[in-house]
Amino acid sequence: MTVADIVLLKRYLLHLDDFSKIQTLHADLNEDKKVNGIDLALLRQAIANQN
């Protein structure tokens, strides 16, 4: 996971880009069958905890 993933997820949430089915599965970090702001927050937290 990198900052580039945050950018991709933000663009998806703003409807600027589409995700493939596999990207959607990977982006659903809390596994609630939805990709939303919660997943973005979890991604940010995971990246912050890498360092």
FIKOL-491219 format. One record per residue (C-alpha): residue number from 1; x, y, z. Coordinates in Angstrom, 2 decimals. Example, Ala and Ser with C-alpha at 12.3 -4.5 7.8 and 13.67 -1.06 7.14 Angstrom:
REM FIKOL-491219
+-----+---------+---------+---------+
| num |    east |   north |      up |
+-----+---------+---------+---------+
|   1 |   12.30 |   -4.50 |    7.80 |
|   2 |   13.67 |   -1.06 |    7.14 |
+-----+---------+---------+---------+
END
This chain:
REM FIKOL-491219
+-----+---------+---------+---------+
| num |    east |   north |      up |
+-----+---------+---------+---------+
|   1 |    0.00 |    0.00 |    0.00 |
|   2 |    1.24 |    3.43 |   -0.96 |
|   3 |    0.03 |    7.00 |   -1.23 |
|   4 |   -0.77 |    6.22 |   -4.87 |
|   5 |   -3.48 |    3.85 |   -3.60 |
|   6 |   -5.03 |    6.72 |   -1.63 |
|   7 |   -5.11 |    8.82 |   -4.80 |
|   8 |   -6.74 |    6.00 |   -6.77 |
|   9 |   -9.37 |    5.41 |   -4.10 |
|  10 |  -10.14 |    9.12 |   -3.85 |
|  11 |  -10.59 |    9.31 |   -7.61 |
|  12 |  -12.92 |    6.30 |   -7.48 |
|  13 |  -14.99 |    7.84 |   -4.68 |
|  14 |  -15.28 |   11.08 |   -6.66 |
|  15 |  -16.48 |    9.07 |   -9.70 |
|  16 |  -13.46 |   10.15 |  -11.74 |
|  17 |  -12.23 |    6.58 |  -12.29 |
|  18 |  -13.76 |    3.11 |  -12.32 |
|  19 |  -12.44 |    0.05 |  -10.52 |
|  20 |  -12.33 |   -3.45 |  -11.88 |
|  21 |  -14.02 |   -6.14 |   -9.82 |
|  22 |  -10.67 |   -7.17 |   -8.32 |
|  23 |   -9.78 |   -3.57 |   -7.46 |
|  24 |  -13.15 |   -3.18 |   -5.76 |
|  25 |  -12.54 |   -6.31 |   -3.68 |
|  26 |   -9.12 |   -5.04 |   -2.60 |
|  27 |  -10.41 |   -1.53 |   -1.87 |
|  28 |  -13.13 |   -2.82 |    0.49 |
|  29 |  -10.84 |   -2.85 |    3.52 |
|  30 |  -13.55 |   -3.38 |    6.12 |
|  31 |  -15.21 |   -6.07 |    3.98 |
|  32 |  -18.73 |   -4.63 |    4.15 |
|  33 |  -19.30 |   -5.09 |    0.40 |
|  34 |  -19.06 |   -1.31 |   -0.16 |
|  35 |  -16.16 |    0.93 |   -1.11 |
|  36 |  -16.59 |    4.25 |    0.67 |
|  37 |  -14.94 |    6.86 |    2.87 |
|  38 |  -14.50 |    4.37 |    5.69 |
|  39 |  -12.24 |    2.32 |    3.44 |
|  40 |  -10.30 |    5.46 |    2.59 |
|  41 |   -9.79 |    6.20 |    6.29 |
|  42 |   -8.65 |    2.62 |    6.91 |
|  43 |   -6.24 |    2.83 |    4.00 |
|  44 |   -4.76 |    6.07 |    5.32 |
|  45 |   -4.40 |    4.50 |    8.76 |
|  46 |   -2.73 |    1.38 |    7.34 |
|  47 |   -0.23 |    3.47 |    5.37 |
|  48 |    0.53 |    5.65 |    8.40 |
|  49 |    1.17 |    2.53 |   10.49 |
|  50 |    3.66 |    1.14 |    7.94 |
|  51 |    6.28 |    3.66 |    9.02 |
+-----+---------+---------+---------+
END
